[in-house]
Amino acid sequence: MSAPETGSTGYRRTEERYDIVVCGGGLAGFSAAVAAARHGATVCLVQDRPVFGGNSSSEIRVPPQGAASFHAYARETGIISELLIEERARNHEEPTFDNGYINSVWDLVQYDMAVKTPNLTFRLNSAVTEVLMLDKKTIEAVIVRVGNAETVLTIRGRTFIDCTGDGIVAALAGCEWRMGTESRDEHGEPHAPERASDAVMGSSIHFKAKDTGRPVPFTAPDWAVRYDNPDFFYKQGRWPGDPRSGFWWIELSVPWHTIYDNETLRHELTRHVLGVWDWIKNRDSRLMDEAATYALDWIGQVPGKRESRRIMGDYLMTEHDPLQRTVFPDEIAYGGWFVDLHEPGGLLAPFSERAAAEGHDSAYAAKSYVGPYGIPLRILIARSMDNLLMAGRNVSVTHTALGTVRVMGTTALMGQAAGTAAALALSVGLSVREAPVRVVQQALLRDGCFLPNVVNEDERDQARSAAIRVSSEAKLAAAEPRPPGEGSTSSGRTLDSRQGQWLAVGADRIDRLAVCLDNEATDVQRVEARLYAVRHLWDYRSEPGEPLATAFLEVKPGSGHWAEWPVALDVSRLRGSYVRLDLLANPHVRWLTAAAVVPGHISAFDMGNGQMRRFGHGETMSFRVEPAQCCFGGSSVTSGVTRPHRYPNVWRSDPSEPLPQWLELSWAQPVAIGRLELTFPGHLLRDYRHYPALYRDPQCPKDMTAEAFIGGRWRELGALRGHYQRRGTIVPGEPVFADRLRVTVHATNGDPSAAIYEIRCYAD
């Protein structure tokens, strides 16, 4: 044993050096660090908390949300998808309610990935206190103090990425930043206030309650806020909802400063949480009985911030960009949350968020609905700096644009883009401004991300030149409603406004369409039907152009009537795209939903403001189409897109044919096969909160093999067993030369069809 230490030593000081230093370990910073490390850079991830995940961690417990909360098949992919799929597969906790339920399994999923990522070092409980500058445009190092360790680190790097939320690295480096709201005159943004101010959206803490099975009294401490007025909740958009957890609207900002008064905000928010729980338990006539057996199980003590500094970048993204879906040449991510601007003051304001107070079908909500839309790399590059990027809620956007880009699904995508761009630029000796954008975009697609306006054009991907043959393929013929008596969570929608159903065109003609309708009147009703060509799955224009065809359908009184439309339409020019079947308003008629979602086929309703909105959580309406459309063929795996967008973009085998099913690639001459990268369906349709505990998506192949035809026989190159992730890689022991490659799906996680979005084939 060594002798005991004696004397006064002070802080230990050490120095480290990396290619890239990422400051902030929320989902933006975590994704940036992992992405950069995977692309070969040495990376240090500095996080001032003991866990990763930021607002999504078990310390704060806000579920990561994004575009899929409002748009079917819009869930974010890439690193964030890997994490959330793994969390659902491992976690016993049911995400049946909102803020508050997240447990430490989520923290551990991130920690596990960080530990397993080569080139990645992380420093937890480590706060940036100082920035050292080489010159006015170049950061040399950050000074980091490690909590409870009496250690100060000097961490040097070639490139720095500020994902701290508050933008502390950029601020200490002398970057230009904004905080507060721009005036409407500055950019003409519809949601901007008339006058600029320093007000920001507030911070929240959440709670979780547990049903004990017996009555549990609650007495609030005398320092808690007391609530007595039900109008404060039920007429001001603060509906308590489920007593198990919540609530996003337990939020405060002004008159306190969201950065400097963080500890005051924590205490004040705690007072309000206890007061809200006191209201639910002791005075809320709607919830008292339901909450009688519930007891507080957890109250957060780390405020989750929505807004503080926004660092000015090479481009300032305004609200007009998401509203108009600006197509950027340097698109590197996408968003799809609505323009969600909470009222400064939160609980101290007349309402916490206007759409919640006025209703999600209000005119305000309609004009706030956006996306999916592209996000440019330039908002991640700090203006006038040579080696600083940012990702997260501190990027270069206006206050109103922040309302949509600030959610964690979106910030994770920006983080992955920042890390990828930084690493690729360093690998060729360039600054991130000089990095070829196309190379960054193609790298992001290969790594599993989706970009609305970019497709796979990787010259090294040999699958793009292959001919494709499949054992069988599904066809689009019908989406039948649930048989009477079986029940349904969503039986249909009354046509109080227009309803549309997307249909993929995979034949030269549509001769006949039919829809299953209820007529709740006592006489025959007429419903106008229109068929439109649409650009993609998120073409929400109520009137997307002149109709291809129109008709009036007659509906007899009663339930479950198939109304037929002999369209007799030549659609040969539309093969490989979508049409949309719209039924116009008739409040006596209900269009029944299908018993199951047909992959790539969603529906939407007219929400006003000239646009549609996703129906339900991504439902398919009942329909029949003749002839059956061949829209799930093998060529989908080289479409360059790995989700439904302008077409379903997925090979599905005939569900009536038993597994195994196979897909074969062939070339005129043998090619070197050194690596296969596959993308599978599942986990895209809806927000991850809609997937149960210990979940593995049935559509995802579970067991599969890859074989090459060599010397007159099939030789196995590798296999995936027990698979459930969206992406999979098969690497032969050594590259082989073959002119035929076959992937066979032997089992799925439950679906009768084998299905693959994309196959990539590389020589090395």
Residue pairs with C-beta under 8 A, 6 or more apart in sequence:
10 150
11 145
11 150
11 151
11 152
12 149
12 150
12 151
12 152
13 151
13 152
13 153
13 154
14 151
14 152
14 153
14 154
15 153
15 154
15 155
15 156
16 44
16 121
16 153
16 154
16 155
16 156
17 155
17 156
17 157
18 41
18 42
18 43
18 44
18 121
18 155
18 156
18 157
18 158
19 36
19 41
19 42
19 43
19 157
19 158
19 159
19 423
19 426
20 33
20 36
20 41
20 42
20 43
20 44
20 157
20 158
20 159
20 160
20 161
20 419
20 422
20 423
20 426
21 43
21 44
21 46
21 142
21 155
21 156
21 157
21 159
21 160
21 161
22 29
22 32
22 33
22 36
22 43
22 44
22 45
22 46
22 160
22 161
22 163
22 419
23 29
23 46
23 128
23 142
23 160
23 161
23 162
23 163
23 164
23 168
23 169
24 46
24 47
24 48
24 54
24 162
24 163
24 164
24 165
24 392
25 33
25 45
25 46
25 47
25 48
25 49
25 52
25 53
25 54
25 122
25 124
25 163
26 52
26 53
26 54
26 55
26 56
26 163
26 165
26 392
26 408
26 411
27 53
27 54
27 56
27 64
27 80
27 408
27 411
27 412
27 415
28 54
28 163
28 391
28 392
28 408
28 411
28 412
28 414
28 415
28 418
29 45
29 47
29 54
29 161
29 163
29 164
29 391
29 392
29 415
30 45
30 52
30 53
30 79
30 110
30 114
30 412
30 415
31 78
31 79
31 80
31 391
31 412
31 413
31 415
31 416
31 419
32 161
32 163
32 391
32 415
32 416
32 418
32 419
32 422
33 43
33 44
33 45
33 114
33 120
33 122
33 161
33 419
34 79
34 113
34 114
34 117
34 120
34 416
34 419
35 78
35 79
35 415
35 416
35 417
35 418
35 419
35 420
35 423
35 447
36 43
36 161
36 419
36 420
36 422
36 423
37 43
37 117
37 118
37 119
37 120
37 419
37 423
38 117
38 119
38 447
39 419
39 420
39 423
39 424
39 427
39 443
40 119
40 423
40 427
41 119
41 422
41 423
41 426
41 427
42 119
42 121
43 119
43 120
43 121
43 419
44 121
44 122
44 123
44 155
44 157
45 114
45 120
45 121
45 122
45 123
46 122
46 123
46 126
46 128
46 142
46 144
46 155
47 122
47 123
47 124
47 125
47 126
48 125
48 126
48 127
48 128
48 147
48 164
49 57
49 59
49 124
49 125
49 302
50 124
50 125
51 57
51 58
51 59
51 104
51 107
51 110
51 111
51 124
52 107
52 110
52 111
52 114
53 106
53 107
53 110
54 60
54 165
54 408
55 62
55 304
55 305
55 408
56 62
56 63
56 64
56 102
56 106
56 408
57 102
57 106
57 107
58 102
58 103
58 104
58 106
58 107
59 300
59 301
59 302
60 205
60 206
60 300
60 302
60 303
60 304
61 99
61 100
61 101
61 102
61 206
61 208
61 245
61 300
62 99
62 102
62 204
62 206
62 248
62 304
62 408
63 95
63 98
63 99
63 101
63 102
63 688
63 689
64 80
64 84
64 407
64 408
64 409
64 412
64 688
65 337
65 407
65 408
65 409
65 687
65 689
66 74
66 75
66 76
66 335
66 336
66 337
66 407
66 408
66 409
66 410
66 412
66 413
66 687
67 74
67 75
67 76
67 334
67 335
67 336
67 337
67 371
67 372
67 409
67 410
68 74
68 75
68 76
68 336
68 409
68 684
68 685
68 686
68 687
68 688
69 336
69 337
69 407
69 687
70 336
70 337
70 338
70 369
70 371
70 613
70 614
71 336
71 371
71 372
71 538
71 614
72 537
72 602
72 614
72 617
72 618
72 685
72 686
73 537
73 600
73 602
73 618
73 643
73 644
73 645
73 684
73 685
74 336
74 371
74 372
74 538
74 684
75 81
75 409
75 683
75 684
75 685
75 686
75 687
75 688
76 409
76 410
76 412
76 413
76 450
77 448
77 449
77 450
77 642
77 643
77 684
77 726
78 412
78 413
78 416
78 444
78 447
78 448
78 449
79 113
79 412
79 415
79 416
79 447
79 448
80 409
80 412
80 413
80 416
81 448
81 683
81 726
82 113
82 448
82 725
82 726
82 727
83 109
83 110
83 113
84 683
84 688
85 683
85 697
85 724
85 725
85 726
86 109
86 113
86 725
87 105
87 106
87 109
87 688
88 683
88 688
88 691
88 692
88 693
88 694
88 695
88 696
89 694
89 695
89 696
89 724
90 105
90 109
90 694
91 103
91 105
91 106
91 693
91 694
92 105
92 693
92 694
93 101
93 102
93 103
93 105
93 693
94 101
94 692
94 693
95 101
95 688
95 689
95 690
95 691
95 692
95 693
97 242
97 244
97 245
97 246
98 241
98 242
98 245
98 246
98 247
98 248
98 689
99 204
99 206
99 245
99 246
99 247
99 248
100 206
100 207
100 208
100 244
100 245
100 246
100 298
100 300
101 208
101 244
101 245
114 120
114 122
123 144
123 146
123 153
123 155
125 146
125 147
125 148
125 149
126 144
126 145
126 146
126 147
126 153
127 144
127 145
127 147
128 142
128 143
128 144
128 164
128 168
128 169
128 172
129 143
129 144
129 145
130 142
130 143
130 172
131 139
131 141
131 142
131 143
131 169
131 172
131 173
132 139
132 140
132 141
132 142
132 143
132 154
133 139
133 140
133 173
133 174
134 140
136 174
136 384
137 384
137 385
137 386
138 385
138 386
138 387
139 157
139 160
139 169
139 173
139 385
139 387
139 388
140 156
141 154
141 155
141 156
141 157
142 154
142 155
142 157
142 160
142 169
143 152
143 153
143 154
143 155
144 152
144 153
144 154
144 155
145 151
145 152
145 153
146 152
146 153
157 387
158 387
158 426
159 387
159 388
159 389
159 422
159 425
159 426
159 432
160 169
160 387
160 388
160 389
161 388
161 389
161 390
161 391
161 415
161 418
161 419
161 422
162 168
162 169
162 170
162 311
162 382
162 388
162 389
162 390
162 391
162 394
163 390
163 391
163 392
163 394
163 415
163 418
164 392
164 394
165 305
165 308
165 392
165 393
165 394
166 259
166 305
166 308
166 309
166 394
167 175
167 177
167 308
167 309
167 310
167 311
167 390
167 394
169 388
170 177
170 309
170 311
170 382
170 385
170 388
170 390
170 394
171 177
171 309
171 311
173 382
173 385
173 388
175 311
175 312
175 382
175 383
175 384
175 385
175 388
176 311
176 312
176 383
176 384
177 309
177 310
177 311
177 312
177 394
178 309
178 310
178 312
178 399
179 198
179 200
179 307
179 308
179 309
179 310
180 196
180 197
180 198
180 199
180 200
180 399
181 192
181 193
181 196
181 197
181 199
181 200
181 399
181 400
182 189
182 192
182 196
182 398
182 399
182 400
183 192
183 193
183 194
183 195
183 196
184 192
184 193
184 194
185 194
186 192
186 196
187 318
187 319
187 320
187 398
188 320
189 318
189 319
189 320
189 398
189 400
189 401
190 319
190 323
190 367
190 400
191 319
191 339
191 341
191 368
191 400
191 403
192 319
192 398
192 399
192 400
197 344
199 253
199 254
199 344
199 345
200 253
200 254
200 258
200 306
200 307
200 308
200 344
200 399
201 251
201 253
201 306
201 307
201 341
201 342
201 344
201 403
202 251
202 252
202 253
202 258
202 265
202 306
202 342
202 344
202 345
202 346
203 251
203 252
203 253
203 258
203 262
203 265
203 269
203 303
203 304
203 305
203 306
204 248
204 249
204 250
204 251
204 269
204 303
204 304
204 306
204 346
205 250
205 266
205 269
205 270
205 273
205 299
205 300
205 301
205 302
205 303
205 304
206 245
206 246
206 247
206 250
206 273
206 299
206 300
206 304
207 245
207 246
207 273
207 277
207 296
207 297
207 298
207 299
207 300
208 244
208 245
208 296
208 297
208 298
209 243
209 244
209 245
209 277
209 291
209 294
209 295
209 296
209 297
210 244
210 294
210 295
210 296
210 297
211 244
211 293
211 294
212 293
212 294
212 295
213 293
214 293
215 292
215 293
216 292
216 293
216 294
216 295
217 281
218 277
218 278
218 281
218 282
218 295
218 296
220 226
220 274
220 275
220 277
220 278
221 274
223 271
224 271
224 272
224 274
224 275
224 278
225 271
225 272
225 274
225 275
226 275
226 278
227 233
227 275
227 276
227 278
227 279
227 283
228 279
228 283
230 284
230 285
232 238
233 239
233 240
233 279
233 284
236 350
236 351
236 352
236 357
237 249
237 351
237 352
237 353
237 354
237 355
237 356
237 357
237 358
238 247
238 249
238 351
238 352
238 356
239 356
240 246
240 247
240 276
240 279
240 280
240 284
240 287
241 247
243 280
243 287
243 290
243 291
243 294
244 294
247 276
248 352
249 346
249 347
249 352
249 353
249 356
250 269
250 272
250 273
250 276
250 346
250 347
251 269
251 306
251 342
251 346
251 347
251 352
252 265
252 268
252 269
252 272
252 345
252 346
252 347
252 348
253 265
253 344
253 345
253 346
254 344
254 345
254 348
255 345
256 264
256 265
256 268
258 265
258 305
258 307
258 308
259 308
259 309
262 303
265 303
266 301
266 302
266 303
269 303
270 299
270 301
272 347
273 299
274 299
277 296
280 287
280 288
280 291
281 288
281 291
281 292
281 294
282 288
284 291
305 393
306 342
306 393
306 406
307 393
307 399
307 402
307 406
308 393
308 394
309 394
310 393
310 394
310 395
310 396
310 397
310 398
310 399
310 402
311 382
311 383
311 390
311 394
311 395
311 396
312 382
312 383
312 396
313 378
313 379
313 380
313 381
313 382
313 383
313 390
313 395
313 396
314 378
314 379
314 381
314 383
314 396
314 433
315 376
315 378
315 379
315 396
316 379
316 396
316 397
316 398
317 375
317 376
317 379
317 395
317 396
317 397
317 398
317 401
317 405
318 397
318 398
318 400
318 401
319 339
319 398
319 400
319 401
319 403
319 404
320 326
321 373
321 401
322 335
322 339
322 370
322 371
322 373
322 401
322 404
322 405
323 339
323 370
325 370
325 371
325 372
325 373
325 374
326 373
326 374
327 374
327 453
328 374
328 375
328 376
328 378
329 376
329 437
330 376
330 377
330 378
330 437
331 374
331 375
331 376
331 377
331 441
331 451
331 452
331 453
331 454
332 375
332 376
332 377
332 380
332 414
332 417
332 421
332 437
332 440
332 441
332 444
332 451
333 374
333 375
333 410
333 413
333 414
333 416
333 417
333 449
333 451
334 371
334 372
334 373
334 374
334 375
334 410
334 413
334 450
334 451
334 452
335 370
335 371
335 372
335 373
335 375
335 404
335 405
335 407
335 410
336 370
336 371
336 372
336 373
336 404
336 410
337 370
337 371
337 403
337 404
337 405
337 406
337 407
337 409
337 410
338 355
338 365
338 368
338 369
338 370
338 371
338 403
338 404
339 368
339 370
339 400
339 401
339 403
339 404
340 353
340 355
340 368
340 403
340 404
340 406
340 407
341 353
341 354
341 399
341 400
341 403
342 352
342 353
343 349
343 350
343 351
343 352
343 353
343 354
346 352
351 357
354 364
355 362
355 364
355 365
355 368
358 364
358 365
359 365
361 607
361 608
363 608
363 609
365 607
366 607
366 608
366 609
366 611
367 609
368 403
369 607
369 609
369 611
369 613
370 404
371 404
371 538
372 452
372 538
373 452
374 451
374 452
374 453
375 405
375 410
375 413
375 414
377 417
377 421
377 437
377 440
378 396
379 395
379 396
379 397
380 389
380 390
380 391
380 395
380 396
380 414
380 417
380 418
380 421
381 388
381 389
381 432
381 433
382 388
382 389
382 390
383 396
386 431
387 431
387 432
389 418
389 421
389 422
389 432
390 396
390 418
391 411
391 414
391 415
391 417
391 418
391 419
392 411
392 414
392 415
393 402
393 405
393 406
393 411
395 405
395 414
397 405
404 410
405 411
405 414
413 449
416 444
416 447
416 449
417 440
417 444
417 449
420 440
420 443
420 444
420 447
421 432
421 435
421 440
422 432
424 435
424 439
424 440
424 443
425 431
425 432
425 434
425 435
428 435
438 457
441 451
441 454
442 454
442 456
442 457
442 458
444 451
445 451
445 454
445 455
445 456
445 458
445 642
446 456
446 458
446 677
446 760
448 642
448 679
448 726
448 727
450 641
450 642
450 643
452 645
455 639
455 640
455 641
456 464
456 640
456 641
456 758
456 760
457 640
458 464
458 760
460 762
460 763
461 760
461 761
461 762
462 667
462 671
462 673
462 761
462 762
462 763
463 637
463 638
463 665
463 759
463 760
463 761
464 638
464 640
465 667
466 638
466 665
466 666
466 667
466 741
466 761
467 665
467 666
467 667
468 634
468 635
468 637
468 638
468 663
468 664
468 665
468 666
469 634
469 663
469 664
469 666
470 633
470 634
470 651
470 653
470 661
470 662
470 663
470 664
471 653
471 657
471 661
471 662
471 663
472 653
472 654
472 657
472 661
473 630
473 632
473 633
473 634
473 651
473 652
473 653
473 654
474 632
474 652
474 653
474 654
474 655
474 753
475 506
475 628
475 629
475 630
475 631
475 632
475 654
476 503
476 504
476 506
476 598
476 601
476 625
476 628
476 629
476 630
476 631
476 632
477 624
477 625
477 626
477 628
477 629
478 623
478 624
478 625
479 594
479 595
479 596
479 598
479 601
479 620
479 621
479 622
479 623
479 624
480 516
480 594
480 595
480 622
481 488
481 491
481 492
481 516
481 560
481 592
481 593
481 594
481 595
481 622
482 488
482 491
482 593
482 594
482 595
483 595
484 559
484 560
486 595
488 593
488 595
490 593
490 616
490 619
491 590
491 592
491 593
492 518
492 590
492 591
492 592
492 593
492 621
492 622
493 499
493 590
493 591
493 593
493 605
493 615
493 621
494 520
494 587
494 589
494 590
495 527
495 583
495 584
495 585
495 586
495 587
495 589
495 590
495 591
496 585
496 587
497 585
497 605
497 606
497 607
497 608
498 542
498 582
498 583
498 584
498 585
498 605
498 606
498 612
499 582
499 583
499 591
499 603
499 604
499 605
499 606
499 615
499 621
500 532
500 580
500 581
500 582
500 583
500 603
500 604
500 605
500 612
501 515
501 580
501 581
501 582
501 601
501 602
501 603
501 620
501 621
501 623
502 534
502 537
502 578
502 579
502 580
502 600
502 601
502 602
502 603
503 510
503 578
503 579
503 580
503 581
503 601
503 623
503 625
503 629
504 577
504 578
504 600
504 601
504 629
504 631
504 647
504 648
505 571
505 574
505 575
505 576
505 577
505 578
505 579
505 629
505 631
506 575
506 576
506 629
506 630
506 631
506 632
506 633
507 571
507 575
507 627
507 628
507 629
507 630
508 570
508 571
508 572
508 575
509 568
509 569
509 570
509 571
509 572
509 627
510 531
510 567
510 569
510 571
510 579
510 625
510 626
510 627
510 629
511 566
511 567
511 568
511 569
511 626
511 627
512 564
512 565
512 566
512 567
512 568
512 624
512 625
512 626
513 529
513 531
513 564
513 565
513 567
513 581
513 623
513 624
513 625
513 626
514 562
514 563
514 564
514 565
514 623
514 624
514 625
515 529
515 553
515 562
515 563
515 565
515 581
515 583
515 591
515 621
515 622
515 623
515 624
516 560
516 561
516 562
516 563
516 591
516 592
516 622
516 623
517 527
517 553
517 555
517 561
517 562
517 563
517 589
517 590
517 591
517 592
518 558
518 559
518 560
518 561
518 589
518 590
518 592
519 525
519 555
519 556
519 557
519 558
519 559
519 561
519 588
519 589
520 588
520 589
520 590
521 557
521 588
522 557
523 557
524 554
524 555
524 556
524 557
525 554
525 555
525 586
525 588
525 589
526 552
526 553
526 554
526 555
526 586
527 552
527 553
527 555
527 563
527 583
527 584
527 586
527 589
528 550
528 551
528 552
528 553
528 583
528 584
529 550
529 551
529 552
529 553
529 565
529 581
529 582
529 583
529 584
530 547
530 549
530 550
530 581
530 582
530 584
531 547
531 548
531 549
531 550
531 567
531 569
531 579
531 580
531 581
531 582
532 544
532 545
532 547
532 548
532 579
532 580
532 582
533 544
533 545
533 548
533 574
533 577
533 578
533 579
534 541
534 544
534 577
534 578
534 579
534 580
535 544
535 646
536 578
536 645
536 646
537 578
537 600
537 602
537 644
537 645
537 646
538 645
539 578
539 580
540 604
540 611
540 612
540 613
541 610
541 611
541 612
542 606
542 610
542 611
542 612
543 610
544 580
548 569
548 571
548 579
549 567
549 569
551 565
551 567
553 563
553 564
553 565
553 583
554 563
555 561
555 563
555 589
560 592
562 624
571 579
576 646
576 647
577 646
577 647
578 646
578 647
581 623
583 589
583 591
585 606
591 621
591 622
592 621
592 622
593 603
593 616
593 619
593 620
593 621
593 622
594 619
594 620
594 621
594 622
594 623
596 620
597 618
597 619
597 620
597 685
598 620
599 632
599 644
599 648
599 650
599 652
599 681
599 699
599 755
600 631
600 644
600 647
600 648
600 649
600 650
601 620
601 648
602 614
602 615
602 618
602 619
602 620
602 644
603 614
603 615
603 616
603 619
603 620
603 621
604 612
604 613
604 614
604 615
605 612
605 613
605 615
606 612
606 613
607 613
615 621
617 685
617 686
617 687
617 690
618 685
618 686
631 647
631 648
632 648
632 650
632 651
632 652
633 651
634 651
634 663
636 647
636 648
636 649
636 650
636 651
636 757
637 651
637 663
637 756
637 757
637 758
637 759
638 758
638 759
639 647
639 649
639 758
641 647
641 649
642 649
642 679
642 757
642 758
643 649
643 684
643 757
644 650
644 684
649 757
650 681
650 755
650 756
650 757
651 663
651 754
651 755
651 756
651 757
652 753
652 754
652 755
653 659
653 661
653 745
653 753
653 754
653 755
654 661
654 753
655 751
655 752
655 753
656 752
659 745
659 746
659 747
659 748
659 752
659 754
660 744
660 745
660 746
660 747
660 754
661 744
661 745
661 753
661 754
662 742
662 743
662 744
662 745
662 754
663 742
663 743
663 754
663 756
663 759
664 740
664 741
664 742
664 743
665 740
665 741
665 742
665 759
665 761
666 739
666 740
666 741
667 739
667 740
668 739
669 739
670 737
670 738
670 739
671 737
671 738
671 739
671 761
671 763
672 735
672 736
672 737
672 763
672 764
673 708
673 717
673 732
673 735
673 736
673 737
673 738
673 741
673 761
673 763
674 731
674 732
674 734
674 735
674 736
674 762
674 763
674 764
675 729
675 730
675 731
675 761
675 762
675 763
675 764
676 706
676 717
676 718
676 729
676 730
676 731
676 741
676 743
676 759
676 760
676 761
676 762
677 727
677 728
677 729
677 758
677 759
677 760
677 761
677 762
678 727
678 728
678 729
678 730
678 743
678 756
678 758
678 759
678 760
679 726
679 727
679 756
679 757
679 758
680 699
680 700
680 701
680 723
680 725
680 726
680 727
680 728
680 755
680 756
680 757
681 697
681 699
681 700
681 755
681 756
681 757
682 697
682 698
682 699
682 700
682 726
682 749
683 691
683 697
683 700
683 726
691 697
696 702
696 724
696 749
696 750
697 724
697 749
698 748
698 749
698 750
698 751
699 748
699 749
699 751
699 753
699 755
700 723
700 724
700 725
700 726
700 748
700 749
701 720
701 723
701 728
701 745
701 747
701 748
701 749
701 754
701 755
701 756
702 721
702 722
702 723
702 724
702 746
702 747
702 748
702 749
703 719
703 720
703 721
703 722
703 723
703 745
703 746
703 747
704 719
704 720
704 723
704 728
704 743
704 744
704 745
704 746
705 716
705 718
705 719
705 743
705 744
705 746
706 716
706 717
706 718
706 719
706 730
706 741
706 742
706 743
706 744
707 714
707 715
707 716
707 717
707 741
707 742
707 744
708 714
708 715
708 717
708 732
708 736
708 738
708 740
708 741
708 742
709 715
709 738
709 739
709 740
709 741
709 742
710 736
710 737
710 738
714 742
715 736
717 730
717 732
717 736
718 730
718 731
718 732
719 730
720 728
720 730
724 749
735 763
735 764
741 761
743 756
743 759
745 754
745 755
745 756
748 754
748 755
